[in-house]
Amino acid sequence: MKNIFYIFSLFLFLLSSCIQDVPVSNLKLPYKTKNVFIVVMDGGRYSETWGEPTQQHIPCIQNLASKGVVCANFYNDGQTVTVPGHTAMTTGNYEVLNNGGFDIPSSPSIFQYYRAQFSKPAEDTWVISTKDKLEVLSDCIDANWTGKYRPRTDCGVNGNHTGYREDSTTYTHLIDAISKYHPQLVLVNFKEPDVSGHANNWIKYVNGIKSIDKYVGDLWNFLQSDSAYAGTTTMIVTNDHGRHLQGTYDGFVSHGCDCNGCRKIFLLGIGPDFQTNYTETEHYSLVDIPATVSKLMGINFPQGEGKVMTTILK
């Protein structure tokens, strides 16, 4: 009996010694984020969003920025069109893809890794999009992953190649999905201001930015009013691409090149693990979104080309 007591005492002593030797920097509490919503204002140019001196078109985002982080040096460093841009923020890789919804990404998405690792049902992950073609984000061509662990989708009128719908419909469907399923990982795409930009309608383009800004504010307030989300939810708001600079090509009407207008976008991060009232000037890009989300949610996700945006976290 004495020998057992001696061995047990020695074990406790050795254990306490080991704990004392662990650097304090390695004794980190887990992140508080349990849910992530990625909101995409499609095709908003930096000069009309965060880069506009007064941020007059994005009052809700400006208000939320005081409670979170804005990355003011944020870029799409790949193909500056919709499908490749969204692929970068869900797979962590830039690749050239058909922008009409005819190509699916090469690599599995953060949704697939999340479902596989935590044995989550499809309803815990969603791609909800005004643009029908973004249904391609739900799968990949990787032989080990294709057709597996796909998120639920609600895209366009009735899926890929059925046409775009109104952003108001997308917002309604988003709130319905949240209320019914309480998903934990969601990407939502709004077609404005991109569609009005392509229509060469400046007034509707600016009003499109204002409309999505309001949806962002309403969504955050809705999430904070729900006990399943309040205090444990991160929201990331960004663009998939910008637009040509004024005076080049056709100005705000189009996008797709490597000019600063097409590449430079912005990112707002708000949630329990972000710094507050902070503007980040380090260069980050779309592929850093899934790397950072996976860090917050504990997902074993290959970072691809991306990196964790450590400087914007607490």
Secondary structure, 3 states (H helix, E strand, C coil): CHHHHHHHHHHHHHHHHHHHHCCHHHCCCCCCCCEEEEEEECCCCHHHCCCCCCCCCCHHHHHHHCCCEEEEEEECCCCCCHHHHHHHHHHCCCCCCCCCCCCCCCCCCHHHHHHHHHCCCHHHEEEEECCHHHHHHHCCCCCCCCCCCCCEEEECCCCCCCCCCCHHHHHHHHHHHHHHHCCCEEEEEECCCHHHHHCCCHHHHHHHHHHHHHHHHHHHHHHHCCCCCCCCEEEEEECCCCCCCCCCCCHHHCCCCCCHHHHEEEEEEECCCECCCEEECCCEECCHHHHHHHHHHCCCCCCCCCCCCHHHEC
